[in-house]
Amino acid sequence: MIEFKHVSFSYEKIENRDGKNRPLIDDLSFRIEDGESVGLIGANGAGKSTIMKLLAGLLTGQGEILVDGLEMKKENLPAIRKKIGFVLQNSEAQMFMPTVYEDMMFGPLNYMEKREDAESRVDGILEALGLVDLKHRYNHKISGGEKRMAAIATILAMNPDTILMDEPTSALDPFNRRTVIRTICGLSQTKIITSHDLDMIMDTCSRVILLSKGCIAADGPVQEILRNRNLLEAHRMELPLRLQHSQPVS
């Protein structure tokens, strides 16, 4: 279970049109139950990536964030980070070991998992994602799309309770995009996904939280929100591509 209670955050004050200052995240409250798959959507600057960083403990705001009953504070971060895996939007910032295999093994071994258990999981994940050929490749010699896939594999190797994914299909070709979608759909963990790829959100999530200027503009079933043309356009977004020429929509 994940819960935000009146959470606010600001790098610096941002002025509204009326000249008044507002935080980047403004008094945000929501709850995500165990096993839910939730899409965080919104225009650029809505606060999606900031929420993910707050949830991973990379930023500290005001208010209260709970992960399985643990409050997000310094002394609880080691326990919380065992529960959460974060696929960063920038794969370059996530892959730091020489090879894909070493990156995937780093987390499990750091958490004192038996090597044979970690190796078995790593091999299974590489097979499921079609990445066996990348296993012993050097990270600096693989393409951007391959790094994105390898970054996802690295987080899956840690077997977290909750997986955060920030734009997981960006920089992927159609084949790998479908592979990622199929993989996400097969995961039993709680999943929180940010993306401008609303077709992917429709395929992988049952619930959507629409953010606008650091606040929640809508929260509900994915089909209800992503079919609402007026709602999306009011917040600088468009219908998923598959719906743009279909009827009926709200």
C-alpha positions in Angstrom: 0.0 0.0 0.0 1.2 3.5 -0.9 -0.3 6.7 0.4 0.4 10.3 -0.1 -1.1 12.6 2.6 -1.1 16.3 1.8 2.3 16.2 0.1 3.8 19.3 -1.3 7.1 20.0 -3.0 9.0 22.8 -4.8 12.4 23.2 -6.2 11.6 26.9 -6.3 8.5 29.0 -6.3 6.5 28.9 -9.5 4.2 31.8 -10.3 0.6 31.3 -11.4 -1.0 33.7 -14.0 -2.3 35.8 -11.1 1.2 36.3 -9.8 0.8 34.1 -6.8 3.4 31.5 -6.0 2.5 27.7 -6.1 4.6 24.6 -5.3 5.4 22.1 -8.0 3.4 19.5 -6.1 0.5 21.1 -4.2 -1.2 19.3 -1.2 -1.4 16.0 -3.0 -3.3 13.1 -1.4 -4.0 9.6 -2.9 -3.8 5.9 -2.0 -2.6 3.0 -4.1 -3.5 -0.5 -3.0 -1.3 -3.6 -3.2 -1.3 -5.0 -6.7 -2.8 -2.0 -8.5 -1.5 -0.8 -11.8 -1.7 3.0 -11.9 -0.8 5.4 -14.7 0.3 8.9 -13.8 -0.4 11.1 -16.7 -0.3 14.9 -17.4 1.3 17.5 -19.6 5.0 18.4 -19.2 5.6 20.0 -15.9 2.5 18.5 -14.3 4.6 16.8 -11.5 4.7 13.2 -12.7 8.5 12.6 -12.4 8.6 14.5 -9.2 6.0 12.2 -7.6 8.1 9.2 -8.6 11.3 10.7 -7.1 9.4 11.5 -3.9 8.2 8.0 -3.7 11.7 6.6 -4.2 13.0 8.8 -1.5 15.2 10.8 -3.9 13.4 14.1 -3.0 12.0 15.2 0.3 8.8 17.3 0.5 6.2 18.4 3.0 3.4 16.1 4.2 3.5 12.3 4.7 4.3 9.5 2.3 3.7 5.9 3.5 5.0 2.7 1.9 3.5 -0.4 3.5 3.0 1.6 6.7 6.5 2.9 6.7 6.8 6.7 6.8 9.2 8.1 4.2 12.0 9.4 6.4 15.7 8.8 6.6 15.8 5.9 9.0 13.2 4.0 7.0 14.8 4.5 3.5 16.8 1.2 3.5 13.7 -0.8 4.2 11.5 1.2 1.7 14.1 0.9 -1.1 14.0 -2.9 -0.7 10.3 -2.7 -1.5 10.5 -0.3 -4.5 12.3 -0.6 -7.8 12.6 2.6 -10.0 13.1 2.5 -13.7 14.5 5.9 -14.5 13.5 7.9 -17.5 17.3 8.3 -18.3 18.7 4.9 -18.6 22.3 6.3 -18.6 21.8 7.4 -15.0 20.7 3.9 -14.0 23.3 1.6 -15.6 26.6 2.0 -13.8 28.3 -1.4 -13.9 30.4 -2.5 -16.9 28.0 -5.1 -18.3 24.3 -5.8 -18.3 24.7 -9.0 -16.3 26.8 -7.2 -13.6 24.1 -4.5 -13.4 21.4 -7.0 -12.9 23.3 -9.0 -10.3 24.4 -5.9 -8.3 21.0 -5.3 -6.5 20.3 -8.9 -5.4 23.8 -9.5 -4.2 23.9 -6.1 -2.4 20.8 -7.3 -0.5 22.7 -10.5 0.4 20.7 -12.8 -1.8 22.3 -16.2 -2.7 24.3 -16.0 -5.9 22.6 -19.0 -7.4 19.2 -17.7 -6.7 20.1 -14.3 -8.3 21.6 -15.9 -11.3 18.5 -18.1 -11.9 16.2 -15.0 -11.7 18.5 -12.9 -14.0 18.6 -15.7 -16.6 14.8 -16.0 -16.5 14.3 -12.3 -16.9 16.7 -12.0 -19.8 14.9 -14.9 -21.5 11.5 -13.4 -21.0 12.5 -10.0 -22.3 14.4 -11.5 -25.3 17.7 -10.0 -24.0 19.9 -13.1 -23.7 22.3 -11.7 -26.3 22.8 -8.6 -24.1 23.9 -10.5 -21.0 27.6 -10.0 -21.3 27.5 -6.9 -23.5 29.2 -3.7 -22.2 26.7 -1.0 -21.3 28.6 1.7 -23.2 28.4 -0.4 -26.4 24.6 -1.0 -26.6 22.0 1.3 -28.2 19.7 3.6 -26.3 16.7 1.3 -26.8 18.8 -1.7 -25.6 19.8 0.3 -22.5 16.1 1.0 -21.8 15.3 -2.7 -21.9 18.4 -3.5 -19.8 17.4 -0.9 -17.2 13.9 -2.5 -16.9 15.6 -6.0 -16.6 17.9 -4.6 -13.8 14.9 -3.5 -11.7 13.0 -6.8 -12.3 16.1 -8.7 -11.1 15.6 -7.1 -7.7 12.1 -8.5 -7.4 10.6 -5.5 -5.6 7.1 -5.3 -4.2 6.4 -2.1 -6.2 7.8 -1.0 -9.5 8.0 2.6 -10.6 8.4 3.2 -14.3 9.1 6.7 -15.7 8.4 6.7 -19.5 9.3 3.0 -19.9 8.6 2.8 -23.6 10.5 6.0 -24.7 13.3 5.3 -27.2 11.9 1.8 -28.0 11.2 0.4 -31.4 7.7 -1.1 -31.9 8.9 -4.7 -31.2 10.6 -3.8 -27.9 7.6 -1.6 -27.0 5.3 -4.5 -27.3 7.7 -6.7 -25.3 7.7 -4.1 -22.5 3.9 -3.9 -22.5 3.6 -7.7 -22.4 6.1 -7.8 -19.6 4.4 -5.1 -17.5 1.0 -6.9 -17.9 2.5 -10.1 -16.6 3.9 -8.6 -13.4 2.0 -9.2 -10.2 3.7 -6.3 -8.3 2.1 -2.9 -7.7 3.0 -0.7 -10.7 3.1 3.0 -11.0 3.8 4.2 -14.5 4.3 7.7 -15.9 4.1 8.1 -19.7 2.9 10.3 -22.6 2.2 7.0 -24.4 -1.5 6.8 -23.5 -2.0 3.7 -25.6 0.6 2.0 -23.5 -1.1 3.3 -20.3 -4.4 1.9 -21.6 -2.9 -1.5 -22.2 -1.1 -1.8 -18.8 -3.1 0.1 -16.2 -6.5 -0.3 -14.6 -6.5 3.2 -13.0 -5.3 6.6 -14.1 -4.4 9.7 -12.0 -4.4 12.8 -14.2 -2.2 15.6 -12.9 -2.3 19.2 -13.7 -0.1 21.9 -12.2 0.8 19.6 -9.3 -2.7 18.7 -8.4 -5.0 15.8 -9.2 -7.4 16.8 -11.9 -9.0 13.3 -12.2 -8.6 9.9 -10.6 -10.5 6.8 -11.9 -10.7 3.8 -14.2 -8.4 4.0 -17.2 -11.2 3.5 -19.7 -13.3 6.3 -18.2 -10.5 8.9 -18.1 -8.7 8.1 -21.4 -11.9 8.2 -23.4 -12.9 11.6 -22.1 -11.7 14.0 -24.9 -12.9 17.1 -23.1 -11.1 16.3 -19.9 -7.9 15.4 -21.6 -7.9 18.5 -23.9 -8.7 20.8 -20.9 -5.3 19.6 -19.4 -3.2 19.9 -22.6 -3.5 16.2 -23.6 -5.1 14.2 -26.4 -6.9 10.9 -26.7 -4.9 7.8 -27.2 -4.1 7.3 -30.8 -6.4 4.3 -31.2 -9.4 6.4 -30.0 -8.8 9.6 -32.0 -10.9 8.5 -34.9 -13.3 6.2 -33.1 -16.6 6.9 -31.5 -18.2 7.4 -29.0 -16.0 9.5 -26.7 -16.9 11.9 -24.0 
